[in-house]
Amino acid sequence: MAAGLALQADKIFYALGPIGRYQILHLLLVSLGVFPALIQLLDNVFIGAAVQQRCAQPPENSSTAQYGGLASLIASSSSSSSSNVSVTFEKCHIKVNDTAQSLVEEHSCLYGFEYEGPRTQSVISQLDLVCDKEQLLRLTQTLVFAGQGLGAIIGPFFSDRFGRKPTMVSANLGMLALGMTIAFAPNYIVFAICKFLVGALQQSLYIPICIYTGEMLPTEYRRYSIIVNTIAWSIAGLSMSVVAFFMRDMSWRYLQAVLSLSSLAFIVQLCAMDESIVWLIANGRKSEAIKCIKRAARWNKKDFEEVLKSGCTDDIAEIEVTIEDTLISVENTLTSSALEENKSLNSGLKEQEEDDNVTRSEADTTIETGKISFIQVLRVRRFFINAVAMWVTWLSASLGYFTLYLMVSTLAGDKYLNYVLTSLMDIPACFIFFFGFNKYGRRSVTILLYSILAAGTFTLGLLRHFTDSESETWSVITLIMSLISIVGGSGCFFSIFFYLPELFPTNVRNQATGYASCFARIGAMISPFMAALANIAIWAPGLIMGAFASVAVFLLFLLPETKNKQLPHTIADMESWYKKDSSSSDEDSNDNTKAII
């Protein structure tokens, strides 16, 4: 019965008013969770800011026995201007030049490091993550992305089992504790472990946020949740940049602690936010659903009894003894396509990896889908091509977006302003997707966005290789190309999150999303090390990102256009797309079928 009741949620929200004060308030409340989700994911760019360093000179009491004679050489070179020995303290080596013996020696930084600014300025200087340990900070960012993979599993599980609100509140509370632990981490091991756990909780927070925003709006308005999440994500990135700017002269520990306070949003959510009405009804918690509906009716200035009459079944009405009229049973007029739409749109954007609601639609369709596995689907040549295309596109989008974001500090100009501009680029990407996906088709818009990513990153690589980095004009052009590339990378995420579910039969749609998510995690885990590659060949990251995006464009041309096509339930449904004589029948059958968005 719960599944039947869940279908009435749309009726309730239409009766309440599709976008009323109650919905707006709760969309704002849930959006508060986007701030810690972004900040804890990407704050390494500020707390781990690059610092200039060189090898430190030996302490005054250093002995020849302790340092193998190096201390005496240094003392000799500094005590006499006529000495044949010169010692240079370089970035990662102590260079000894003996002109009398034509001997040049290089020693490691035996006495530690000296930094330009205060040692507490960055986690790099605090923990000496330089020279042979330079990659360790990048490894922690990779650990964050790896933790997201774990969170993509546990987040949907707890969200479905215990509710959206408890999962978000618990994840926020956990991120607050971990964020503060990172701020006072005594060593690298503690720092790295906490970063991995933060990644897991980040997905445990962000996935329920995306689901909740989708469930707060009726089907035809659900695509507006995309705009809500995107604007919140952009404002969160902008806010992090502004806070980091004003705290730029303070210890990274203070900055980490202040940024972690964004998780205090759990207090507001705990006190003021209701559980998802859709989740309550679907899980048989009807008395709690009634309370939420009554509160929503009061906020939206609607008659509570009329709202129930408009959209609920008799089982819910029996709880409210003040209702005397016999409520009529509402016939389920939703098509199987609309049911699939409801589930696929709940998957959210950016970092959501699991479409955990889609299988519930199978209980409401009369089409026999059969038990099939993803491996069986891959044995069909056309579906194998679809899968490979999606794997490459997800990897490419993740690699491109996160590499561009993490390398903003390498661009000319003020890095804080550059991060603000980069954060704002998610908004035009969202609008390109939002207004083009239905009008011009899924494949066409996705190809456009990947083409922007490919052209932008290729051009960015060429500019960095062939232009004068000291030229102000070329520096501005390079920044512009980076921002254009971010528009493409961000938009790619929007498209593939919604395009993928339409390319596979119902019974394997979750599996297909899961496998694609794994490839997205691979791209994200590689992205922190692209900056190290740029130190070797500055043009290489742009070339690699552009190459992956170009391959994705080619593979996208091999995929079918799913605009106005009913979501496939069986392998046969999809095979019919490729039959020459199916085009006319598709048009006829799709007149009464809703698109996903």
VMD Tcl script that draws the C-alpha trace (Angstrom):
set ca {
  {0.00 0.00 0.00}
  {2.89 2.34 0.71}
  {3.93 2.44 -2.92}
  {0.39 3.40 -3.92}
  {0.30 6.16 -1.34}
  {3.63 7.54 -2.49}
  {2.16 8.19 -5.91}
  {-0.30 10.63 -4.35}
  {2.45 12.99 -3.23}
  {2.23 14.84 -6.55}
  {-1.49 15.39 -6.00}
  {-0.80 16.78 -2.55}
  {1.84 19.21 -3.77}
  {-0.36 20.40 -6.62}
  {-3.15 21.02 -4.11}
  {-0.75 22.88 -1.84}
  {0.46 24.96 -4.76}
  {3.41 23.61 -6.80}
  {5.88 26.20 -5.48}
  {4.48 27.67 -2.29}
  {6.06 29.26 0.75}
  {6.43 25.88 2.45}
  {8.37 24.42 -0.49}
  {10.54 27.53 -0.88}
  {11.41 27.53 2.82}
  {12.41 23.87 2.77}
  {14.41 24.24 -0.44}
  {16.35 27.03 1.27}
  {16.84 24.95 4.42}
  {18.10 21.91 2.57}
  {20.37 24.11 0.44}
  {22.29 25.05 3.59}
  {23.78 21.57 3.44}
  {25.34 22.31 0.05}
  {27.79 24.70 1.72}
  {29.66 22.10 3.83}
  {29.31 19.60 0.97}
  {31.34 21.83 -1.35}
  {33.65 23.35 1.25}
  {34.83 20.06 2.75}
  {35.24 18.62 -0.75}
  {37.47 21.37 -2.14}
  {38.92 23.41 0.73}
  {42.40 21.97 0.07}
  {42.84 24.70 -2.53}
  {43.00 27.25 0.31}
  {44.27 25.43 3.40}
  {46.93 23.77 1.22}
  {47.98 26.87 -0.70}
  {51.41 26.65 -2.32}
  {54.25 28.34 -0.43}
  {57.82 29.19 -1.40}
  {60.54 27.46 0.56}
  {64.25 26.66 0.60}
  {66.54 24.45 2.64}
  {67.21 25.81 6.12}
  {70.70 26.55 7.35}
  {72.15 24.35 10.09}
  {71.61 25.30 13.70}
  {74.51 26.89 15.50}
  {75.24 23.81 17.59}
  {75.31 21.36 14.64}
  {78.32 19.00 14.67}
  {80.50 17.53 11.95}
  {79.82 14.03 13.21}
  {76.08 14.53 13.04}
  {75.97 15.77 9.44}
  {78.98 14.08 7.87}
  {81.13 17.16 7.47}
  {78.50 19.27 5.74}
  {78.20 21.56 8.74}
  {81.91 22.29 8.72}
  {81.86 23.04 4.99}
  {79.02 25.49 5.51}
  {80.86 27.07 8.41}
  {84.03 27.28 6.33}
  {82.28 28.93 3.39}
  {80.62 31.53 5.58}
  {83.64 32.31 7.77}
  {86.01 33.36 4.99}
  {85.32 35.35 1.86}
  {88.32 33.72 0.17}
  {87.14 30.18 0.75}
  {87.06 27.89 -2.29}
  {83.82 26.37 -1.02}
  {80.45 27.96 -1.73}
  {77.19 26.63 -0.34}
  {73.78 27.43 -1.83}
  {70.52 26.65 -0.07}
  {68.11 25.79 -2.88}
  {64.48 24.73 -2.92}
  {65.06 21.06 -2.19}
  {68.86 20.69 -2.05}
  {71.91 22.13 -0.39}
  {74.44 22.63 -3.17}
  {78.15 22.59 -2.26}
  {80.62 23.85 -4.88}
  {84.35 23.31 -4.22}
  {86.18 25.29 -6.94}
  {89.62 24.01 -5.84}
  {88.69 20.40 -6.44}
  {86.10 21.06 -9.18}
  {83.62 19.21 -7.00}
  {79.90 19.83 -6.80}
  {77.80 18.05 -4.21}
  {74.06 18.07 -3.53}
  {72.65 17.22 -0.15}
  {69.08 16.91 0.98}
  {67.62 19.55 3.29}
  {69.12 18.03 6.43}
  {68.20 21.00 8.61}
  {64.59 21.32 7.53}
  {63.03 24.15 5.52}
  {62.60 27.88 5.67}
  {59.37 29.36 4.30}
  {58.60 32.82 2.98}
  {55.61 33.34 5.23}
  {54.67 32.02 8.65}
  {54.96 28.26 9.03}
  {51.27 28.09 9.95}
  {50.21 29.75 6.70}
  {49.49 26.48 4.92}
  {49.20 22.80 5.73}
  {52.09 22.36 3.29}
  {54.49 24.37 5.44}
  {53.01 23.15 8.71}
  {53.61 19.49 7.85}
  {56.59 20.03 5.50}
  {54.77 18.56 2.49}
  {57.41 19.71 0.03}
  {60.11 18.21 -2.18}
  {59.93 14.40 -1.89}
  {56.66 14.77 0.09}
  {55.11 17.20 -2.38}
  {52.56 14.70 -3.67}
  {51.19 13.86 -0.23}
  {48.79 16.82 -0.15}
  {47.48 15.88 -3.59}
  {47.05 12.35 -2.26}
  {44.71 13.65 0.44}
  {42.50 15.22 -2.25}
  {42.47 11.87 -4.02}
  {41.45 10.26 -0.73}
  {38.52 12.67 -0.49}
  {37.32 11.56 -3.93}
  {37.88 7.91 -3.00}
  {35.80 8.42 0.13}
  {33.00 9.72 -2.07}
  {32.80 6.27 -3.62}
  {32.06 4.80 -0.19}
  {29.61 7.58 0.56}
  {27.73 6.95 -2.69}
  {26.91 3.49 -1.28}
  {26.11 4.27 2.34}
  {24.37 7.61 1.69}
  {21.41 6.27 -0.33}
  {21.12 3.25 2.00}
  {20.72 5.33 5.16}
  {18.59 7.89 3.35}
  {16.10 5.22 2.24}
  {16.23 3.32 5.52}
  {16.08 6.12 8.11}
  {14.91 9.14 6.14}
  {16.37 12.11 4.30}
  {16.47 14.47 7.26}
  {18.26 12.18 9.79}
  {20.86 11.25 7.16}
  {21.59 14.88 6.27}
  {21.74 15.98 9.91}
  {23.99 13.07 10.91}
  {26.34 13.60 7.95}
  {26.57 17.31 8.72}
  {27.34 16.62 12.38}
  {30.00 14.09 11.37}
  {31.58 16.52 8.92}
  {31.69 19.18 11.62}
  {33.58 16.82 13.94}
  {35.96 15.70 11.21}
  {36.52 19.25 9.98}
  {37.57 20.35 13.46}
  {39.79 17.29 13.80}
  {41.51 18.23 10.54}
  {42.03 21.76 11.86}
  {43.96 20.40 14.84}
  {45.51 17.35 13.16}
  {48.87 16.69 14.85}
  {50.36 14.87 11.86}
  {49.80 13.87 8.25}
  {48.30 10.45 9.04}
  {45.44 11.94 11.04}
  {44.95 14.60 8.36}
  {44.74 12.01 5.55}
  {42.39 9.61 7.37}
  {40.00 12.42 8.22}
  {40.02 13.59 4.59}
  {38.95 10.14 3.41}
  {36.12 10.02 5.96}
  {35.06 13.54 4.98}
  {34.67 12.33 1.39}
  {32.37 9.52 2.53}
  {30.21 11.87 4.61}
  {30.17 14.46 1.83}
  {28.31 12.07 -0.47}
  {26.15 10.87 2.43}
  {25.08 14.50 2.76}
  {24.87 15.60 -0.86}
  {22.92 12.66 -2.28}
  {20.01 13.07 0.18}
  {20.06 16.81 -0.54}
  {19.51 16.15 -4.25}
  {16.81 13.58 -3.52}
  {15.05 15.86 -1.06}
  {14.96 18.85 -3.41}
  {13.42 16.65 -6.09}
  {10.80 15.25 -3.72}
  {9.78 18.72 -2.54}
  {8.37 19.59 -5.97}
  {5.70 17.88 -8.12}
  {6.79 16.06 -11.26}
  {6.37 18.85 -13.80}
  {8.28 21.30 -11.60}
  {10.98 18.92 -10.41}
  {13.56 20.09 -12.92}
  {13.70 23.40 -11.04}
  {15.56 21.54 -8.30}
  {18.52 21.65 -10.71}
  {18.60 25.44 -10.48}
  {18.25 25.38 -6.69}
  {21.20 23.02 -6.24}
  {23.36 24.79 -8.82}
  {22.87 28.26 -7.35}
  {23.57 26.90 -3.86}
  {26.74 25.18 -5.14}
  {27.96 28.39 -6.81}
  {27.24 30.56 -3.76}
  {29.01 28.01 -1.55}
  {32.14 28.18 -3.72}
  {31.98 31.96 -3.79}
  {31.55 32.11 0.01}
  {34.53 29.84 0.59}
  {36.69 32.11 -1.58}
  {35.56 35.25 0.25}
  {36.20 33.74 3.69}
  {39.63 32.51 2.58}
  {40.47 35.99 1.26}
  {39.69 37.71 4.56}
  {41.61 35.04 6.50}
  {44.56 34.88 4.11}
  {47.02 36.10 6.76}
  {45.81 33.69 9.43}
  {46.78 30.11 10.18}
  {45.33 27.44 7.92}
  {44.03 25.78 11.09}
  {41.81 28.79 11.85}
  {40.60 28.85 8.25}
  {39.77 25.13 8.34}
  {37.90 25.55 11.61}
  {35.86 28.52 10.35}
  {34.99 26.76 7.08}
  {33.94 23.67 9.04}
  {31.41 25.79 10.95}
  {29.27 25.71 7.81}
  {28.16 22.27 9.05}
  {26.33 24.00 11.90}
  {23.51 24.19 9.37}
  {22.44 20.86 10.88}
  {21.02 22.77 13.88}
  {18.68 24.82 11.68}
  {17.71 21.75 9.66}
  {17.08 19.72 12.79}
  {14.83 22.35 14.33}
  {13.03 23.85 11.33}
  {13.01 21.31 8.48}
  {10.41 18.58 8.02}
  {11.09 15.10 6.76}
  {10.32 14.50 3.09}
  {6.56 14.01 2.73}
  {7.18 11.60 -0.14}
  {9.47 9.44 2.04}
  {7.03 9.47 4.99}
  {4.09 8.33 2.88}
  {6.12 5.72 1.01}
  {7.32 4.21 4.30}
  {3.89 4.05 5.92}
  {4.52 6.84 8.46}
  {1.17 8.41 7.71}
  {0.58 10.26 10.98}
  {3.87 12.14 10.54}
  {2.98 12.84 6.92}
  {-0.34 14.31 8.04}
  {1.43 16.70 10.42}
  {3.77 17.86 7.65}
  {0.90 18.32 5.19}
  {-1.06 20.30 7.76}
  {1.94 22.55 8.39}
  {2.44 22.98 4.64}
  {-1.20 23.91 4.15}
  {-0.95 26.52 6.89}
  {2.22 28.03 5.36}
  {0.73 28.05 1.86}
  {-2.64 29.34 3.14}
  {-4.54 26.34 1.79}
  {-7.44 24.46 3.33}
  {-5.99 21.33 4.91}
  {-9.07 19.16 4.32}
  {-9.25 20.20 0.69}
  {-5.60 19.31 0.21}
  {-6.24 15.80 1.54}
  {-9.34 15.37 -0.56}
  {-7.41 16.40 -3.65}
  {-4.59 13.94 -3.34}
  {-4.75 11.30 -0.65}
  {-6.24 7.85 -0.29}
  {-8.76 6.73 2.31}
  {-6.01 5.20 4.46}
  {-4.56 8.62 5.18}
  {-7.96 10.25 5.65}
  {-8.93 7.80 8.38}
  {-6.23 9.27 10.61}
  {-7.86 12.70 10.56}
  {-11.18 12.24 12.42}
  {-12.28 15.78 11.65}
  {-12.87 14.83 8.03}
  {-16.42 13.56 7.68}
  {-16.70 13.22 3.96}
  {-15.74 9.92 2.41}
  {-12.64 10.47 0.36}
  {-12.68 9.09 -3.14}
  {-9.88 6.84 -4.28}
  {-7.71 8.56 -6.80}
  {-7.07 6.49 -9.90}
  {-3.43 6.30 -10.81}
  {-3.18 8.23 -14.06}
  {0.59 8.44 -14.11}
  {2.14 6.65 -17.03}
  {5.10 4.38 -16.57}
  {7.18 7.11 -18.19}
  {6.17 9.66 -15.58}
  {7.01 7.19 -12.83}
  {10.47 6.75 -14.28}
  {10.73 10.51 -14.53}
  {9.97 10.82 -10.83}
  {12.75 8.45 -9.89}
  {15.44 9.57 -12.30}
  {15.04 13.25 -11.43}
  {15.60 12.46 -7.76}
  {19.17 11.47 -8.57}
  {20.33 15.13 -8.38}
  {23.50 16.74 -9.83}
  {27.53 17.03 -9.57}
  {28.74 14.54 -7.11}
  {25.36 12.10 -6.86}
  {26.31 8.67 -7.94}
  {23.27 6.40 -7.28}
  {19.72 6.52 -8.68}
  {18.38 4.68 -5.65}
  {14.67 5.24 -6.34}
  {14.38 4.03 -9.90}
  {13.67 0.38 -9.13}
  {10.59 1.35 -7.13}
  {8.83 2.27 -10.37}
  {8.82 -1.37 -11.44}
  {6.05 -2.10 -8.96}
  {3.79 0.35 -10.75}
  {4.27 -0.74 -14.35}
  {2.39 -3.49 -16.11}
  {5.25 -4.19 -18.48}
  {7.11 -7.42 -17.78}
  {10.74 -6.45 -17.60}
  {12.28 -9.75 -16.63}
  {15.35 -10.48 -14.55}
  {18.46 -9.34 -16.41}
  {21.94 -8.38 -15.35}
  {24.15 -5.63 -16.62}
  {26.58 -8.23 -17.99}
  {23.79 -9.66 -20.11}
  {23.05 -6.23 -21.48}
  {26.71 -5.70 -22.38}
  {26.61 -8.80 -24.59}
  {24.42 -6.82 -26.97}
  {26.76 -4.84 -29.21}
  {24.73 -1.64 -29.22}
  {24.40 -1.58 -25.43}
  {28.10 -2.26 -25.01}
  {28.79 0.83 -27.11}
  {26.36 2.81 -24.93}
  {28.12 1.62 -21.76}
  {31.63 2.42 -23.03}
  {30.47 5.84 -24.17}
  {29.02 6.59 -20.75}
  {32.12 5.36 -18.93}
  {34.34 7.64 -20.99}
  {32.00 10.63 -20.72}
  {31.72 10.35 -16.94}
  {35.48 9.98 -16.54}
  {36.08 12.92 -18.87}
  {33.59 15.22 -17.09}
  {35.01 14.43 -13.66}
  {38.64 14.74 -14.78}
  {37.99 18.02 -16.59}
  {35.88 19.77 -13.96}
  {38.00 18.95 -10.91}
  {41.34 19.48 -12.68}
  {40.26 22.92 -13.83}
  {38.98 23.83 -10.36}
  {42.05 22.57 -8.51}
  {44.42 24.38 -10.90}
  {42.76 27.81 -10.71}
  {45.53 28.96 -8.35}
  {48.07 28.47 -11.16}
  {46.36 31.11 -13.31}
  {47.62 34.67 -13.41}
  {45.91 37.30 -11.30}
  {44.40 37.21 -7.84}
  {43.60 33.59 -7.00}
  {40.68 34.52 -4.75}
  {38.97 36.50 -7.52}
  {39.69 33.66 -9.95}
  {37.98 31.18 -7.63}
  {34.97 33.46 -7.29}
  {34.63 33.67 -11.08}
  {35.11 29.91 -11.41}
  {32.35 29.24 -8.86}
  {29.95 31.44 -10.82}
  {30.49 29.47 -14.04}
  {28.19 26.69 -12.81}
  {25.21 28.99 -13.32}
  {25.49 29.54 -17.13}
  {26.24 25.83 -17.49}
  {23.02 25.06 -15.65}
  {20.95 27.31 -17.88}
  {22.43 25.86 -21.09}
  {21.43 22.42 -19.86}
  {18.07 23.47 -18.43}
  {16.74 25.24 -21.51}
  {18.41 23.08 -24.16}
  {17.95 19.53 -22.90}
  {14.29 19.30 -23.85}
  {14.25 21.71 -26.76}
  {17.24 20.45 -28.72}
  {17.59 16.92 -27.37}
  {19.73 15.10 -24.84}
  {22.48 14.03 -27.20}
  {22.77 17.38 -28.97}
  {23.15 19.41 -25.78}
  {25.55 16.88 -24.26}
  {27.70 16.99 -27.40}
  {27.68 20.80 -27.28}
  {28.86 20.88 -23.66}
  {31.61 18.31 -24.23}
  {32.70 20.26 -27.31}
  {33.01 23.40 -25.17}
  {35.11 21.42 -22.68}
  {37.31 19.95 -25.42}
  {37.85 23.23 -27.30}
  {38.41 25.19 -24.09}
  {40.98 22.83 -22.58}
  {42.87 22.32 -25.86}
  {43.09 26.08 -26.30}
  {44.10 26.50 -22.67}
  {46.96 24.05 -23.10}
  {48.19 25.77 -26.26}
  {48.00 29.20 -24.69}
  {50.03 28.11 -21.70}
  {52.66 26.53 -23.92}
  {53.12 29.17 -26.62}
  {52.30 32.46 -24.89}
  {54.26 34.67 -22.56}
  {53.03 34.03 -19.05}
  {54.21 37.51 -18.03}
  {51.98 39.22 -20.57}
  {48.88 40.68 -18.91}
  {46.81 40.36 -22.10}
  {47.58 36.69 -22.59}
  {47.04 36.03 -18.88}
  {43.51 37.45 -19.15}
  {42.82 35.36 -22.27}
  {44.08 32.25 -20.48}
  {41.75 32.97 -17.55}
  {38.80 33.44 -19.91}
  {39.51 30.09 -21.60}
  {39.69 28.41 -18.21}
  {36.29 29.84 -17.28}
  {34.79 28.73 -20.60}
  {36.19 25.25 -20.01}
  {34.59 25.19 -16.54}
  {31.21 26.01 -18.14}
  {31.62 22.98 -20.38}
  {32.84 20.70 -17.58}
  {30.07 21.68 -15.19}
  {27.41 21.36 -17.90}
  {28.70 17.92 -18.82}
  {27.86 16.74 -15.30}
  {24.29 17.98 -15.63}
  {23.77 16.24 -18.96}
  {25.23 12.83 -18.18}
  {23.36 12.56 -14.89}
  {20.09 12.80 -16.81}
  {21.10 11.20 -20.12}
  {22.42 7.93 -18.67}
  {19.15 6.67 -17.11}
  {17.43 6.92 -20.49}
  {19.93 4.62 -22.20}
  {19.44 1.40 -20.24}
  {16.52 -0.90 -19.36}
  {14.82 -0.52 -16.00}
  {16.31 -3.54 -14.26}
  {19.92 -2.51 -14.94}
  {19.61 1.27 -14.74}
  {20.99 1.37 -11.20}
  {23.87 -0.92 -12.15}
  {24.70 1.19 -15.20}
  {24.79 4.32 -13.03}
  {26.98 2.57 -10.48}
  {29.56 1.48 -13.04}
  {29.64 4.93 -14.61}
  {30.09 6.40 -11.15}
  {33.20 4.29 -10.66}
  {34.75 5.80 -13.78}
  {33.79 9.29 -12.57}
  {35.64 8.58 -9.32}
  {38.70 7.50 -11.31}
  {38.74 10.81 -13.15}
  {38.34 12.75 -9.91}
  {41.11 10.79 -8.18}
  {43.52 11.52 -11.04}
  {42.74 15.25 -11.17}
  {44.85 16.38 -8.14}
  {48.01 15.08 -9.83}
  {47.46 17.00 -13.06}
  {49.07 20.04 -11.43}
  {52.23 17.97 -10.86}
  {52.17 17.05 -14.54}
  {51.92 20.75 -15.40}
  {55.22 21.33 -13.60}
  {56.83 18.97 -16.10}
  {54.91 20.03 -19.21}
  {52.59 22.99 -18.69}
  {50.57 22.17 -21.80}
  {49.96 18.51 -20.84}
  {46.86 18.84 -18.60}
  {45.00 20.83 -21.25}
  {45.94 18.32 -23.93}
  {44.84 15.34 -21.83}
  {41.53 16.90 -20.79}
  {40.86 17.99 -24.37}
  {41.69 14.53 -25.70}
  {39.31 12.79 -23.30}
  {36.54 15.29 -24.04}
  {37.08 14.85 -27.81}
  {36.81 11.07 -27.51}
  {33.63 11.59 -25.51}
  {32.19 13.75 -28.30}
  {32.93 11.05 -30.86}
  {31.31 8.35 -28.71}
  {28.25 10.52 -28.05}
  {27.55 10.59 -31.79}
  {27.13 6.80 -31.57}
  {24.39 7.06 -28.94}
  {20.69 7.30 -29.72}
  {18.68 10.46 -29.12}
  {16.24 9.77 -26.27}
  {14.21 12.96 -26.46}
  {10.47 12.14 -26.44}
  {11.19 8.41 -26.11}
  {9.60 6.41 -23.34}
  {12.13 5.02 -20.88}
  {13.07 1.47 -21.95}
  {11.94 -1.40 -19.73}
  {13.43 -4.30 -21.65}
  {16.26 -5.01 -24.04}
  {13.66 -5.32 -26.79}
  {12.45 -1.78 -26.08}
  {15.91 -0.42 -26.71}
  {16.58 -2.59 -29.73}
  {13.47 -1.15 -31.34}
  {15.17 2.27 -31.31}
  {17.70 1.02 -33.82}
  {15.23 -0.49 -36.25}
  {14.72 1.51 -39.41}
  {10.97 1.08 -39.37}
  {10.58 2.19 -35.75}
  {10.93 5.93 -36.27}
  {7.33 6.58 -37.32}
  {5.85 4.38 -34.63}
  {8.02 6.10 -32.05}
  {6.55 9.47 -32.98}
  {3.01 8.17 -32.68}
  {3.56 6.44 -29.39}
  {5.37 9.35 -27.84}
  {2.65 11.95 -28.28}
  {1.28 11.07 -24.86}
  {4.60 10.31 -23.22}
  {6.37 12.78 -21.01}
  {10.06 13.42 -21.26}
  {12.22 12.95 -18.21}
  {12.45 16.65 -17.63}
}
mol new
graphics top color blue
foreach p $ca { graphics top sphere $p radius 0.5 }
foreach p [lrange $ca 0 end-1] q [lrange $ca 1 end] { graphics top cylinder $p $q radius 0.2 }
display resetview
